[in-house]
Amino acid sequence: MNLSVNYLGLKLKSPVVVGSSSLTTSIANLKKIENSGAGAVVLKSIFEEEIYNEYRSILEKEKDLEFPDVRFLDYYDYKIKEDNIKKYLDLIKTAKSTVNIPVIASINCVSSWEWNFFAKKLEEAGADAIELNMFILPSDFTKTADEIEQTYLNIIAKIKEAVKIPIAVKLSYYFADLAAFVKRVSESGVDGVVLFNRFFHPDFDIENFKIIPSNVLSRSSDLAISLRWMSILSGRMGCDLIASTGVHDGASVIKEILAGANAVQVVSALYKNGIESISDMLQEIKEWMEKHGFENLDDFRGKMSQVNSPNPAEYERVQFMRYFEGKKYNLG
């Protein structure tokens, strides 16, 4: 069975990509990830705030220099020493010299701040691609949906100008017109779109009056969201699509490829079952392919997408009352 795929113009030995997380911060883990059969790895995101705050602190130490706006400076480059940015670049360099699978750098973006010079640094450090993990919470009542969406496109345009390596954009499903916006992103020059990113979900500690995290890890039931949208969008976009969130086993990977995904990202399943569980996923895929007579992933990719479905309306159904027709319940 041939499990190789093309994603972002990169040749991957399998469709399983380990997503950005604390699992991808150590070289020891990256070796395990490669040995377990993953096709690529996305390093843990460096956050825009980390980049900005570090450069701002450097500039504050140079008060004799008169620069009007820290956001537009390439000056800081020679000032980087032992902090987060240098460590991140060193991680890329070490990873590239240690593993043979593609290493994708990740930036968590929250604004259109001009740090495209940093993206260039990622490229120079040897990253095979860059993943822009973007989510701007639509909590500013003064901004329209169009303004928020334009911010995303502005970020993409600036990064595209700065680097030649492939770019993927990781998006949420919180858009007024998701299909139309993903299409705009896919036609912006990016090489891939990741559906979808996972957020911090707050909960309340009602005894100590504190905000605490809720559902840090995804559940297998979360697959339904990305599966629906992968099915609707695949075959209609101008770039690769990769599924994320809720992928916990080989069957999940198969479903997303049937929906049209080029590859899938996994994280929570590895926290729960260990990095070595990647090999179990791949074995499950091989056994299923052998059972159904498929030699390559392309043989069944998109077979159940909306564009290939005999009943495409099923993907658009959002009400589920039909499910309860004919069922009797004891309501007490």
N, C-alpha and C positions, 0 to 999 in steps of 0.2 A: 504493500500500500504506500502510495506517495502522498505525504502530508504537507509537502512544501507549498508555500504561497508567496505571492508578490504583494507587498504592502509598502506604500510610499516610495515605490521604485526600488525597494530593497528585497533581496531574496531571503526568505525565512524558511527554516527547515520544518517548521510546524506552525499552525495557526494560533497557538497559544502565546500571548504576549503578557509578561508580568507587568502590571500597571504600577504607577508611581505610588510608593509607600515606604514606610520605614524598613521594609524587607529589602529594599533596593539601595540601601545606603552603605552596605559592607561588601568588600570584595569576596569574602568567604561565601556570603549568600549568593552573589552573582555567579560564582563557580557552581554552586548547587543548582541554581536556576538553569544554567546551561546544560549541566550534566543530566538534569531531569527531562530535558527535551524541549524547553521553551524556545520559541523562534526568535524572540527579541526581549529586551528589557527596557522599561522606562524608569530612569532614576527618580528618586524622591524629588518632588518639586522644590525649587527655590522660589520664595515668595517675593513679589514685587516690593513689598515693604522692606524686606531684608536688604535688597539691593539699594533702594533709595536711602534708607536709614544709615547704611554703612558708608555710602558715598557722602552723605550729608555730614556725618561725623568726621570724615577725613577732611572735608573742606573747612569745617569749623576750626580745625587745628591749623589751617593755613589762612588766618584772618588777614594777613598782609596782602593776599592775592585778591584782586577785585574782579570777581566774576558775577554777573547779574543773575544768572539762573542756573542752578546746579543741574537741572534736568537735561541740558543740552551739551554737556561737557564731555569731551574725550580725555580731558586733562587727568581725571582720576586714575587712569590706567596704571601709571607708574607708581601710584601711591598705594596700591593694593598690597597688603602684607599677609598677616596670618588669620584673617577673619573668614566669614562665611563664604564669600565669593571665591577666594583663592582655594578654599577647601573643596568647593563644588567643582571647580575647574580641575583640581588635582584628582578628584574622584573619577571624572570623565577620562582623564589621561591614563590613570591606573587601570580602570575598567577596560579600556581599549587595548591595553598591552597584556591583559590577563585572559579575557574571554574572546571568542570568535563570533558570537552572535551580535547583531546590531545593538548599539547602545544609544538610546534616545534620551536626550536631556529634556527637562520639563520646567516651564516657568508658569507660576500661578499669577494670573493677571487680573487686576481689578480696575485699571484705568488706562487711558491712552497716553500715559507718561512716556516720554521719549527715551527709552533705554535700549534702543536698537543696537547701540554699541555693545551692550552686554550679550545680545544674541550672537554678535560676531565673535565674541570671546568663546562662546560655547562651540561654535564652528571651528575656531582655531584650536581648541583643546582636543578636537577629534570626534565630537558627537556625530553620529550618523544621521540624525534628524533632530528636530525640536518639536515638542508637544506644548502647545499653548493651552493651559488649563484655565478657561475663562468663565467667570460668572460674576456679573455685576448685579447685586440684589436690587430689584426695582422698587426700592423703598423711598426714593426721592420723588415726592409728589409734584415737583416742578418740572420733571423731565418726561417727555413723551416716549412712547415705545420706539418711534423712529429715531429719536436722539440716542437712546440706549443702544439700539442695534447698530447705529452708525459708529458708536465707540468701538464695538467689536471689529467692525470692518477697518477702522482707522489703525487699530493695533496690528491687524493682519498685514495691512499695506506697509506699515513701517518695518515690520520684521522681514517681509518679502524683499524690501529694498536692501536690507543689510546682509542677508545670507544667501548662499546658493544651495545649501543642503535642504532636503525635504522638510515641510512643515505640516504638522497635523494640528487640528483645533479640537479641543475637548469641550463640548457644549452641554448645557442643561436642556430640559424640555420645558422650561418656563418662558415661553415666548408666545406672544399673541397669535402669531401665524407661523407655527414651527416649521411646517414643510417649506413654505416660501422662504423663510430666513435661512434654513439649512442649505437650500438651493443657492441662495445668494453667496453664502460662505463657500460652498463647493465650487463656485464659478469665480471666486476672488483670486485664484492662483494657488491656493493651498493644495497639498497633495492628499490629505485625508481628513475626515471628520470622525471623531470618537463620540459615540452615543451610549451612555451619557455620563457626565461626572456625578460624583456622590458628595453630598454636603454634610456639614455639621448640623445635626438636628437637636435643638435644645429641649430640655425637659426641666421641670421644677422640683427641687427638693423642698417639700412643703413644711418640713420640720426646721430646717436651717436656713430657709429663704435664699437658696443659691440656685444658680443655673447650672445644670449638669447635662452631660451628653446623653443622647438617646439613640439606640440602634446604630452604634458605631460601625458594625460590620453589616454588609448586605445579607439578605436572605435569598434563598432560591426563588421565592415567589416574586422577588423584585425583577426577575428576568422578563416578566410580561410586558413591562413598559418599553424596554429597548427592543424586544422582539416585535411588538406591534409596529414601532416606528421604523425599524430596520426593514420590515416587510413592505411598508408603504413607500419608503424613500429609495430603496435599492433599485438600480436600473434606471434611475431618473437623475442622478447627481453627476456632477462633473469631476468627481474625485473618488478615492477609495473610502469605504466605510468600515469602521471597526466597532464592535459591540462591547459594552462595558456595563457592569452592575448586574448581579444576580447569576453570574456564570460560575456554577459550583461543581460541575462534573462534565464528563464527556458528552452526555446527552444535551446539555445546555449549549456546548460548542456546536454540535450537529444542528441544533435548532436554528442558531444564529446564522450558520452558513446556508442552511436551507432558505432562510429569509433573505440572504444576499450579502452577508458580511464577508469582507476579505479576510478578517481575522477577529480574534476576541481578546479582551483583557481580563485577567483574573487577579484578584488580591485577597478578598475575604476568605475564599476557599483555602488559600494557602496558610492564612492565620489559623484557620480551624483544623486543617488536616496536614499541614506541613508542606514545605516546598516540594518534597519528593512526590506528592500526590499529582503533580503535573504528568508524570509518567503513567499513572493510572488513567487519567483523562485521555491521554493519547492512545493507550491500549484499548479503551472503550470505543474510541472513534474507529480504530482499525478493525475491531471485531464487527462493528455495525456496518462498515463499508464492505467488508468481506461478505457479510450476510446478504447485503442488497446488491452486490455485484459492481461496486464502484471502485475504480482504480485510483482516481485522483479526486481532490476536493472540487475541482471545476466541474466534475461530472454531475454534481448535485447542487452546486452553489446557485442560489436564487430560484430553485425549483418550486418553492412555496411562497415566493414574493408576490406582492399584489399584482405586479404586471404580468405574472405567469399564472395567476390563480383563476380557476374556472368560476369562482364566486368572489370577486374582489370586494363586494359590499361587506363581507364579513369583517374585513379589517377596519371598516368605518363604523361598525356598530359599537355604540358606547353604552346603550341601555341594556340591561340583562333580564328584564322581566320575563322574556320568552323562556328563560331557563326554568322558571318556576311553574310554567303552564302544566297542568295535570298532576302537580305534586300536592300531596295533602300533608298538613302539619297539625299537630296537636298544640294549639295556642293556649291551652289551659282554660 
